[in-house]
Amino acid sequence: MPRRTHRGLLAAATLTAALASLAALTTPAGASAGPQARLFMVNPVQSSNDQRLTDDKDSADAVPASAYAAAALRNLDASGGLSGRWAYVRSDTGASARTAQAGAYDRHDDQFEQVMAYFWVNEAQEYLQGLGFGSELPGANDRAQPVRINQWGSDNSFFTDKKAEIRFGKGGVDDAEDAEVIVHEYGHAVHHAQMPGFGTSVEAGSIGEAFGDYLAVTVGAHAAAKYGWPLKADLACVADWDAVSYTAAAPHCLRRIDGDTVYGDRVGQVHADGRIWSRALFDIRSELGARTADRVIVNAQFGFAPDTSFTDAALTTVATARKMYGERAAATVRDAFRAREIPGV
């Protein structure tokens, strides 16, 4: 089935009906400072816990209207497109999305993924700003992050070190339909900004993949709480909408961040070994609370070498917790890494 894309402006009647439908969605107080967008919070599986949802070739009818949420597109410039302080869509397929129509697109439109990418990259940086990065703490990728949408012809997305941009692929569920995929890739951009060239060893690469998964979960949970849209699916299950296209068992997960993998289970593959680190981060979050944990976790990364080992990165994180919050927090962080049997911690 060919993909349908908007060419030029929507017909006036269609746009009016779409905006009226959007207005009927619950919009939280304080979330209206900008053009209203229709998007997924965090993805249709997270908002519904319906494990039976499938992509169905980008069909608009594949997900219910209740899977969509309304929120403002913030920090935009005056171009009328998806370009702003913390994110901009560099290129796309079909027609470029216009902010005035952001409430009219649905998942059958290529512009919907553009809106999703802008919103969630901006949301991730706003979260980091809210933690103090860029004010009392050093900035962590506090720049306009370029993204390319549906310009990789396979079901994969990635951050490129050379151009410092994010590319989202298509195939199955288009990757930029799932906020956890978007924020995962943004996690790589954060690491690159903090330490250019990060990830030159298997263990450093594993930490990079783990942080991307963890950041996706913590930003999604924060946004859902902020906007008043509770998540109904398993929090520790990452990218459970994107994963419906390539997993059979429910819940559908790209990966989990609450597994039991320990250091001795390493297989030399960054996504598999990353589960060791992401579980430690998840445990730190559970013990210290999201805000304290995330300030420690992100701030510690400024001290990671590009080829860091699990041991060195863990010790740096413990030291960061001690410096920021004292010995009790440091002990909590140490315990999380020791539970993963990381040597020398």
N, C-alpha and C positions, 0 to 999 in steps of 0.2 A: 504494500500500500504506500503510495507516495506521501511524503510529509507535506502538510499544509503550512504555509507561512503567509503572514500578512504582507501585502505589497502596498505601501502608502498608508493613508489613514483608514481606520475602520469606518464603515458606513455609520452615519450619525445615529440611526435608530439602534444599531447593534451596540455601539459604544454606550449609548444612554441606558440600554437595558442591562449591560454588563456592570456599569457603575451603580445602578440601582440595586443589583444583586449584591455587589460588594458592600454597599452601605448597610445591608441587612446583617452582615457579619458582625460579631461582637468585636468592637475595637476598644482597647483599654484606655483609660484616662491617661493623658500625657503622651500618647503615641501618635498624635495627629500633626506633628510639626514637620510637614513635608507632604509631597504627593503620596496618596495612598496606593499601596501595591497589594496585589493578590499573590499569595505565596503559600508554601507549605511550612508548617510549624511542628516539628522539625522536618518531618516527612510524613507521608500518609499513614505509614505503619505506626510511627510513634504517636501520632495524634488519635489513632483509632484502635490500635492493637488488633486490627483485622489482618491476620496472617495469610488470608486467602487472596489478597490483592495481587494483581499481576500487571505487567506493563501494557499488554494488549496493543502493541505497535503504536504507542503514544496516544491511544484513544483518550479523549476527554471523558468518556463515560467509564473508564477503568477505575476511577476513584470517585467517591461521592462528593457532592458539593461541600459537605461538612468537613472534608479533609483540608479545605483551604482556610486561610486566615487573612486578616487585613492588618497592615502595619504601614507606617510611614517610611519612605525612602529619605534618609537624612544625609546631611553633609554634601548635598549635590552642588555642582556649579551651575552657571546660568545657561548651559548649552542646550538644555531640554533633553539630553540623552543621559545615559548611565555613566556619568563621569563626576567624580567628586574628590573630597579631601583624602579619603582612605582607600578608594577603589575606583577603577574605571574599566569598562569593557572595551578592549583594544580592537577586537575583531570578532565576527560572528558569522553565522550562516543566515541566509534570508535577509529580511529587512531588520535594521537596528531598532531596538525597543525605544520608545519615547516615554518619558516619565508621565506625561499627561494621560497616557493610555495604560499605565502600569496596573490599574485595577481591572482591566478588561481581558488580559491574557489568561489562558489556561494551559495545561500541560501539553496540549496538542500544538501549541504555538512555539516556535523556536524562541520567540521573545520572552517566554516565561522563564526559560533557563537563564537568560541574561539578567532578568530582574532578580531571580534567586541568587545568582552569583554576586551581584552588586550588594544586595541586602545583607547577605550572610558574611561577606568579607568585611563590610562596614561594621556589622554587628560584632564580629570577632575583635576588630581593632578597638571599637568602643568599650568592649569588655576589658581589654588590656589597659586602656586609658583609665577606666574606672578603678583598676587595681593600683594605679599610680604610675604606670609605665609611661614615660613622656613628661612627668612632672617631678615628683620626689624620687622616682627611680628612672634609670635610663630608658629611652624609647625602645620599643621592641617592634620593629618593622612599621614605625609610624610615618608612613609615606603613602602615596597613592599606588596601590597594588594593581598592576595590569593583569587582566585575565582574558583568555580567548575561549570562546564557547563553541562546542560541537565542531571543533576543527581538528580533532584527532579521530580517525575513522575506526577506532576499536574501543571496546569497553574498558577504557583505562584513562586515568588522569594523572598529571604529574606537574611538579615544579621544576623549571629549568634554571640551573645555576647561571648559565651564560647570560641570559636575558632577564633573569630574576622575575619571570612571569609564570602564571599558572595556566595550564591548558586542560580543559575539561573535554572528555571524550563522549562518544555516543555508542549505542549498541545495547540492546536490552533496555533497561531504564537509563535514559540519558543522565550522565553522572551529576550534572548541575541541578537535577531535580531533588537531590538528596543533600540537605544542609550539612550532614555529617561528612560527606565526601568533600564538599566545598571547604569546610573548616579544617578537615584533615590536611588538605593540600596547603591551606594557609599556614598550618603549623610548620611545614617545611620552609615557607617564606620567612617565618619568624626566626627559625634556627639560622637560616642563611644570613639574615640581617644582623643577628647577634654575633655570629661567628662565620664569616664567609668561608665556603668550602667545607662546611661541617658535613661529616658522614663519610670520611675516607677509609674507615675500617668497618668490619662487619658489626662490631659492637656499637660503634658510633651510629652507623646506619640503622641499627635496631632501635637505638634510643630515639632517632628521628622519627621512625615509623610509630613508635609507641607514643611519643609526644603528640603526633598528629591525631592519633585515635583518642587520646585523653583530652586534648583540647576540643575536639569535636563534641565529646560528651559534656564537658563542663560548660562550654559556651551554649550548647543547646539547652541544657538544664537551666542555666541562668536566664536565657531569653524567654523560655516558656514560663518561668516564674514571674519575670518582669511584665510580660504581656498578659498574664492570667490565663494561659492555655496549658493546662496540666498534660503532661505526657503520660500515656496509658500503657506503653509497651516497656520492655525491659531496658532500663537505663544503660546497663553495661554492654548491651548489644549494639555494635557500631554499624551504621549504614544499612539498617534493616529494610529500607526500601530499595536501594540499589541492588542489594543481595538477592532479591526475589528472583532475579533472572538467572542466577547461577548456583543457587542452593536449593536442595530438596527438602531438608528437614526444617521444621518451624521450632523456635523462632529463627527467621532468616537473619544471619549475621555475616558481615564481611569478616569481622573478628570480634572477640570479646575482650574486655579489660578486667575481668574478674576471675580469670582462670587460675589454675594451680601450678603453672609452669615455673620451674626453678632453674637456677644457673646450670645445673648439671644436665638439664634437658636440651641444651643448645644443639641446633642442627646446622648452624652456619648460614641461615637464610634470614634476612632482616625482618620480614613480616612475622615469621614464626618466633624468632628470638625476641622480637619486640614485645611479645606478650609478658615476658619476665618484667620488663621495666614498667609497662603500662599498669600491671597489677600493683606494683609498688606505689605508683602515683595515685592510683585509685584508693589504696589503703590510707595513704597520707591524707587525701581529701576527706575520707570517712572519719579520720581521727581529729584532724585540725579544723575541719570546715573548709568549704570551697575557697573562700576569699584568702584566708591565711595560707592554705596549701598552695594556691595558684601563685601568690606573690613569691613564695619561696621557690617553687618549681621553676618559674620563668626567670626569676632573678639569678638563680644558680647557673642557668645556661650561659650567661655571659662569661663564666669561668671555664667552660668546657673547651678542650682542644678539639680541632677538627677530627682527629683520630682517637678520641677519648675511649677508654675502656669503661665497662660497667663499674668497676671498682673505683676508678678515679672520679667518675661522674657522681657516684653515690657519695663519696667522701666530700666532694665539693658541695653537694646539696645539703648534707648534714651540717657542714660548716656555715653555709648560708642561713640555714634555719637557726643555728645558734646565734649568729650575728644579728639576725632580724628579730628573733622572738625568745631567745634564751635557751637554757639547757634542756628544759622540759620538751620544747618543740624539737630540739635536735635529737633527743632520745626517741621521740615518736617517729621521726624520719628514719633514724638508724634502724629501729625495729622493723620498719616496713621493708627496708632493703635486706636485712638479715633474714626475714621470712622468705625471701626469694633466694636465699643461700648465696648471695653475692659475696665472694671471698674478700677478706681484708677490711670489712666495714665494721 
